[in-house]
């Protein structure tokens, strides 16, 4: 199965390619910035995937409008060639959140004009069969554009103060978990599942943005100590942006489980794995020393 993914350096694109590298039944290829009917006809993908625009509520309106226009044009091209479109969308379109989990049938009604444009495009996508909208919790990953975790770790390592709202509750979502889930969905759909439509996917355990950043800082500090790196990380500063009641933005993912058998993943587990990999990448010699392998005393062997 050949899938075309826009935005070659987006964290979801990178995660999808990593997932495909471990399999032989699906391939993800990247596309140039401008994708039209001619480009699609030359690549001949079986599916086209658009990664989400991260936190559209905080983007410049021009960026949101440009993204919406690209998706709309891509939808038209996909309709012409009868190629399914998968549009991943940030949960931020639910601008006011909700007291309980938000299911797929709830149409977002943001006050922000630019985000209303995204919702209008989504309604256009939903009118056609054989397209898929995947609303996602805020993505975190260790590499790529909009990866959140990589930027957060970099800021902490540089000693910067990180400001994070403690009254915005959401479900951090591992980009690796999304890549695995989307791969499973596409393979089932290609096998005749016929279950196109709108789905939600996010990590388990709702937390505030401040709490998530605090967990990242604590786990990073623990791992640095474990490999013998002494460093003062940047501090966290709690913000209050919703003074009356904390804003909850939690997606209900039961439909994804019922239709495709895909479970939500614990963001804490996925976060730990990513930080382990980050440590191994940045401090490989110290990792070896910590594990007591022969490579730990490379320098001593050389001196002998």
FIFIVO-622231 format. One record per residue (C-alpha): residue number from 0; residue in three letters; chain; x, y, z. Coordinates in steps of 0.001 Angstrom, whole numbers, plus 500000, padded with zeros to 6 digits. Example, Ala and Ser with C-alpha at 12.3 -4.5 7.8 and 13.67 -1.06 7.14 Angstrom:
2
(0; ala; A; (512300; 495500; 507800))
(1; ser; A; (513670; 498940; 507140))
//
This chain:
304
(0; unk; A; (500000; 500000; 500000))
(1; unk; A; (501466; 503329; 498920))
(2; unk; A; (500523; 506440; 500916))
(3; unk; A; (501481; 510021; 500130))
(4; unk; A; (502163; 512204; 503193))
(5; unk; A; (502452; 515977; 502986))
(6; unk; A; (505051; 518022; 504915))
(7; unk; A; (508144; 515856; 504689))
(8; unk; A; (509652; 517117; 507976))
(9; unk; A; (506498; 517013; 510071))
(10; unk; A; (506821; 514784; 513144))
(11; unk; A; (503896; 512621; 511999))
(12; unk; A; (505466; 512120; 508574))
(13; unk; A; (508724; 510996; 510188))
(14; unk; A; (506892; 508667; 512587))
(15; unk; A; (504894; 507117; 509740))
(16; unk; A; (508067; 506426; 507785))
(17; unk; A; (509696; 504873; 510846))
(18; unk; A; (506654; 502638; 511284))
(19; unk; A; (506695; 501582; 507629))
(20; unk; A; (510416; 500752; 507822))
(21; unk; A; (509492; 497847; 510114))
(22; unk; A; (506861; 496473; 507719))
(23; unk; A; (506558; 495284; 504131))
(24; unk; A; (502845; 495911; 503538))
(25; unk; A; (502770; 499727; 503527))
(26; unk; A; (504987; 502580; 502349))
(27; unk; A; (504827; 506292; 503109))
(28; unk; A; (506305; 508690; 500594))
(29; unk; A; (506681; 512456; 500901))
(30; unk; A; (505356; 515054; 498530))
(31; unk; A; (506492; 518440; 497216))
(32; unk; A; (504897; 521512; 498761))
(33; unk; A; (502459; 522012; 495885))
(34; unk; A; (500282; 518976; 495242))
(35; unk; A; (497709; 519059; 492460))
(36; unk; A; (495998; 516609; 490133))
(37; unk; A; (499092; 516224; 487951))
(38; unk; A; (501359; 515495; 490921))
(39; unk; A; (498914; 512956; 492334))
(40; unk; A; (498523; 511314; 488935))
(41; unk; A; (502289; 510933; 488623))
(42; unk; A; (502819; 509538; 492149))
(43; unk; A; (499678; 507345; 492077))
(44; unk; A; (499185; 506961; 495828))
(45; unk; A; (496383; 504855; 497260))
(46; unk; A; (495840; 507389; 500068))
(47; unk; A; (496864; 511012; 500718))
(48; unk; A; (497583; 512069; 504325))
(49; unk; A; (497681; 515639; 505662))
(50; unk; A; (499408; 516081; 509067))
(51; unk; A; (497696; 518354; 511590))
(52; unk; A; (498289; 522058; 511976))
(53; unk; A; (499585; 522298; 515545))
(54; unk; A; (497535; 524473; 517906))
(55; unk; A; (495682; 526516; 515248))
(56; unk; A; (494232; 528738; 517963))
(57; unk; A; (497693; 530223; 518536))
(58; unk; A; (498799; 530357; 514897))
(59; unk; A; (498718; 533482; 512798))
(60; unk; A; (495353; 533600; 510966))
(61; unk; A; (497167; 533658; 507615))
(62; unk; A; (498798; 530309; 508442))
(63; unk; A; (495449; 528739; 509343))
(64; unk; A; (493766; 530065; 506198))
(65; unk; A; (496635; 528841; 504016))
(66; unk; A; (496385; 525361; 505558))
(67; unk; A; (492614; 525283; 505024))
(68; unk; A; (493009; 526381; 501401))
(69; unk; A; (495602; 523641; 500761))
(70; unk; A; (493332; 520972; 502220))
(71; unk; A; (490372; 522225; 500188))
(72; unk; A; (492376; 522175; 496959))
(73; unk; A; (493754; 518746; 497800))
(74; unk; A; (490246; 517450; 498465))
(75; unk; A; (489186; 518565; 495005))
(76; unk; A; (492193; 516848; 493426))
(77; unk; A; (491536; 513659; 495391))
(78; unk; A; (487907; 513692; 494322))
(79; unk; A; (488935; 514052; 490691))
(80; unk; A; (491227; 511025; 490866))
(81; unk; A; (489108; 509103; 493410))
(82; unk; A; (491923; 508909; 495949))
(83; unk; A; (490968; 508768; 499647))
(84; unk; A; (492084; 511728; 501758))
(85; unk; A; (493090; 511457; 505412))
(86; unk; A; (493077; 514826; 507188))
(87; unk; A; (494547; 514940; 510684))
(88; unk; A; (493183; 517802; 512790))
(89; unk; A; (494221; 519246; 516142))
(90; unk; A; (491780; 518947; 519036))
(91; unk; A; (492230; 522718; 519454))
(92; unk; A; (489283; 523203; 517079))
(93; unk; A; (487186; 522443; 520180))
(94; unk; A; (488031; 525911; 521406))
(95; unk; A; (485759; 525883; 524470))
(96; unk; A; (486405; 522253; 525416))
(97; unk; A; (483716; 520315; 527299))
(98; unk; A; (483056; 518934; 530759))
(99; unk; A; (483209; 515335; 529557))
(100; unk; A; (484968; 513484; 526712))
(101; unk; A; (484093; 514865; 523267))
(102; unk; A; (482857; 512267; 520774))
(103; unk; A; (483097; 512378; 516992))
(104; unk; A; (479521; 513492; 516433))
(105; unk; A; (480152; 516819; 518186))
(106; unk; A; (480880; 519404; 515499))
(107; unk; A; (483442; 521986; 516686))
(108; unk; A; (482028; 525511; 517003))
(109; unk; A; (485017; 527777; 517663))
(110; unk; A; (484613; 531523; 518095))
(111; unk; A; (487881; 532209; 516287))
(112; unk; A; (487211; 533098; 512645))
(113; unk; A; (490274; 531291; 511288))
(114; unk; A; (489414; 528072; 513117))
(115; unk; A; (485842; 528297; 511825))
(116; unk; A; (487412; 528114; 508370))
(117; unk; A; (489013; 524791; 509362))
(118; unk; A; (485670; 523480; 510575))
(119; unk; A; (484047; 524489; 507277))
(120; unk; A; (486697; 522566; 505341))
(121; unk; A; (486119; 519584; 507606))
(122; unk; A; (482406; 519654; 506872))
(123; unk; A; (483286; 519633; 503174))
(124; unk; A; (485493; 516566; 503645))
(125; unk; A; (482764; 514793; 505624))
(126; unk; A; (480252; 515214; 502783))
(127; unk; A; (482146; 512768; 500593))
(128; unk; A; (482515; 509003; 501143))
(129; unk; A; (485923; 507351; 501430))
(130; unk; A; (487675; 510190; 503223))
(131; unk; A; (488839; 510176; 506816))
(132; unk; A; (489182; 512894; 509452))
(133; unk; A; (491352; 511994; 512427))
(134; unk; A; (491130; 514472; 515298))
(135; unk; A; (494174; 514187; 517548))
(136; unk; A; (495265; 515307; 520981))
(137; unk; A; (498379; 517552; 521053))
(138; unk; A; (501190; 515565; 519460))
(139; unk; A; (504573; 515076; 521068))
(140; unk; A; (507595; 513473; 519480))
(141; unk; A; (511375; 513529; 519618))
(142; unk; A; (512001; 514918; 516135))
(143; unk; A; (510407; 516833; 513304))
(144; unk; A; (508243; 519909; 512941))
(145; unk; A; (505557; 520481; 515597))
(146; unk; A; (507047; 517734; 517776))
(147; unk; A; (506551; 519671; 521069))
(148; unk; A; (508708; 517290; 523131))
(149; unk; A; (511896; 518039; 521191))
(150; unk; A; (511380; 521801; 521578))
(151; unk; A; (510555; 521399; 525274))
(152; unk; A; (513666; 519308; 525968))
(153; unk; A; (515841; 521786; 524052))
(154; unk; A; (514471; 524716; 526053))
(155; unk; A; (515016; 522921; 529371))
(156; unk; A; (518550; 521865; 528405))
(157; unk; A; (519383; 525489; 527545))
(158; unk; A; (518176; 526637; 530953))
(159; unk; A; (515224; 528565; 529568))
(160; unk; A; (512097; 529229; 531619))
(161; unk; A; (509141; 527367; 530141))
(162; unk; A; (505727; 528943; 530660))
(163; unk; A; (502799; 526496; 530615))
(164; unk; A; (499096; 526844; 531516))
(165; unk; A; (497972; 524855; 534526))
(166; unk; A; (494275; 525385; 533767))
(167; unk; A; (494243; 523796; 530301))
(168; unk; A; (493583; 520064; 530607))
(169; unk; A; (494221; 517841; 527604))
(170; unk; A; (495537; 514435; 526540))
(171; unk; A; (499129; 514529; 525229))
(172; unk; A; (499401; 512138; 522295))
(173; unk; A; (502502; 510262; 521183))
(174; unk; A; (503152; 510751; 517485))
(175; unk; A; (504542; 507201; 517413))
(176; unk; A; (501252; 505830; 518737))
(177; unk; A; (499338; 507831; 516115))
(178; unk; A; (501564; 506462; 513340))
(179; unk; A; (500948; 502876; 514469))
(180; unk; A; (497203; 503454; 514807))
(181; unk; A; (496867; 505173; 511435))
(182; unk; A; (498843; 502400; 509758))
(183; unk; A; (496484; 499808; 511231))
(184; unk; A; (493438; 501794; 510135))
(185; unk; A; (494677; 502212; 506572))
(186; unk; A; (495515; 498541; 506168))
(187; unk; A; (492055; 497560; 507422))
(188; unk; A; (490396; 500070; 505107))
(189; unk; A; (492468; 498798; 502180))
(190; unk; A; (491241; 495304; 503005))
(191; unk; A; (487645; 496387; 502572))
(192; unk; A; (486670; 497602; 506043))
(193; unk; A; (484673; 500436; 504463))
(194; unk; A; (484683; 502390; 507731))
(195; unk; A; (485630; 505829; 506490))
(196; unk; A; (484483; 508819; 508511))
(197; unk; A; (485619; 510819; 511565))
(198; unk; A; (487591; 509364; 514475))
(199; unk; A; (489292; 510631; 517607))
(200; unk; A; (492653; 509552; 519001))
(201; unk; A; (494529; 510897; 522012))
(202; unk; A; (496695; 509668; 524855))
(203; unk; A; (495267; 508303; 528090))
(204; unk; A; (495168; 510294; 531358))
(205; unk; A; (494104; 513926; 530953))
(206; unk; A; (496591; 516377; 532490))
(207; unk; A; (497264; 520084; 532437))
(208; unk; A; (499930; 521392; 530075))
(209; unk; A; (501926; 522454; 533149))
(210; unk; A; (501767; 518938; 534615))
(211; unk; A; (502902; 517373; 531341))
(212; unk; A; (505865; 519756; 531159))
(213; unk; A; (506671; 519003; 534818))
(214; unk; A; (506720; 515254; 534126))
(215; unk; A; (509022; 515824; 531143))
(216; unk; A; (511387; 517926; 533272))
(217; unk; A; (511440; 515389; 536135))
(218; unk; A; (512011; 512398; 533869))
(219; unk; A; (514687; 514221; 531896))
(220; unk; A; (516477; 515231; 535093))
(221; unk; A; (516328; 511643; 536380))
(222; unk; A; (517812; 510259; 533178))
(223; unk; A; (520601; 512838; 533104))
(224; unk; A; (521521; 511948; 536678))
(225; unk; A; (521434; 508282; 535729))
(226; unk; A; (524112; 508773; 533078))
(227; unk; A; (526208; 511044; 535297))
(228; unk; A; (525377; 514350; 533626))
(229; unk; A; (525210; 517264; 536059))
(230; unk; A; (523075; 520045; 534633))
(231; unk; A; (520621; 522658; 535912))
(232; unk; A; (517545; 522473; 533740))
(233; unk; A; (515300; 525408; 532973))
(234; unk; A; (512435; 526153; 535327))
(235; unk; A; (508702; 525940; 534717))
(236; unk; A; (506303; 528828; 535244))
(237; unk; A; (502591; 528078; 535720))
(238; unk; A; (500105; 530245; 533866))
(239; unk; A; (496392; 530748; 534449))
(240; unk; A; (494518; 531591; 531266))
(241; unk; A; (490999; 530422; 532183))
(242; unk; A; (490301; 532141; 535475))
(243; unk; A; (486847; 530760; 536229))
(244; unk; A; (487053; 527062; 535345))
(245; unk; A; (489895; 525008; 533847))
(246; unk; A; (489334; 524331; 530154))
(247; unk; A; (489111; 520581; 529460))
(248; unk; A; (489824; 519299; 525961))
(249; unk; A; (489552; 515514; 526125))
(250; unk; A; (488596; 513379; 523122))
(251; unk; A; (486414; 510287; 523362))
(252; unk; A; (488188; 507535; 521420))
(253; unk; A; (485697; 504689; 521807))
(254; unk; A; (484688; 504668; 518141))
(255; unk; A; (488276; 503987; 517120))
(256; unk; A; (488312; 501017; 519480))
(257; unk; A; (484900; 499723; 518429))
(258; unk; A; (485551; 499948; 514680))
(259; unk; A; (489271; 499214; 514329))
(260; unk; A; (490150; 497602; 517671))
(261; unk; A; (492730; 500326; 518360))
(262; unk; A; (493357; 501252; 521990))
(263; unk; A; (494627; 504557; 523285))
(264; unk; A; (498235; 504513; 524427))
(265; unk; A; (499555; 505811; 527744))
(266; unk; A; (501407; 509044; 527094))
(267; unk; A; (503590; 508405; 530169))
(268; unk; A; (504894; 505129; 528752))
(269; unk; A; (505506; 506615; 525316))
(270; unk; A; (507203; 509655; 526869))
(271; unk; A; (509558; 507429; 528846))
(272; unk; A; (510544; 505507; 525729))
(273; unk; A; (511243; 508724; 523817))
(274; unk; A; (513390; 510156; 526613))
(275; unk; A; (515297; 506864; 526862))
(276; unk; A; (516020; 507042; 523137))
(277; unk; A; (517022; 510710; 523441))
(278; unk; A; (519518; 509870; 526200))
(279; unk; A; (520974; 506979; 524214))
(280; unk; A; (521385; 509258; 521208))
(281; unk; A; (523016; 512170; 523064))
(282; unk; A; (525052; 510283; 525678))
(283; unk; A; (525884; 506862; 524143))
(284; unk; A; (529204; 506435; 525990))
(285; unk; A; (527634; 507316; 529316))
(286; unk; A; (524777; 504904; 528635))
(287; unk; A; (527342; 502156; 528123))
(288; unk; A; (529107; 503140; 531332))
(289; unk; A; (525845; 503046; 533241))
(290; unk; A; (525144; 499559; 531918))
(291; unk; A; (528613; 498317; 532779))
(292; unk; A; (529457; 497224; 529227))
(293; unk; A; (533064; 496923; 527985))
(294; unk; A; (532662; 500097; 525963))
(295; unk; A; (532484; 502156; 529150))
(296; unk; A; (536202; 502178; 529664))
(297; unk; A; (537172; 502889; 526087))
(298; unk; A; (539390; 505763; 527158))
(299; unk; A; (541070; 503702; 529885))
(300; unk; A; (541754; 500875; 527424))
(301; unk; A; (543314; 503326; 524981))
(302; unk; A; (545573; 504743; 527724))
(303; unk; A; (546666; 501227; 528739))
//
